């Protein structure tokens, strides 16, 4: 299933390769230092619309 038209207001669908981190608390990634690529290894979409994603470190990133 591919989400192209969300059924809720004030939502934007982003497609393609996207790197994002959001939230508060202790940093998951260091503020300075080398970047790391991540690879999606599993995902689950719940009936509420919440998506759980599991990533692993994929080595060095490749930028377009």
Order of alpha helices (4+ residues) and beta strands (2+ residues): beta-beta
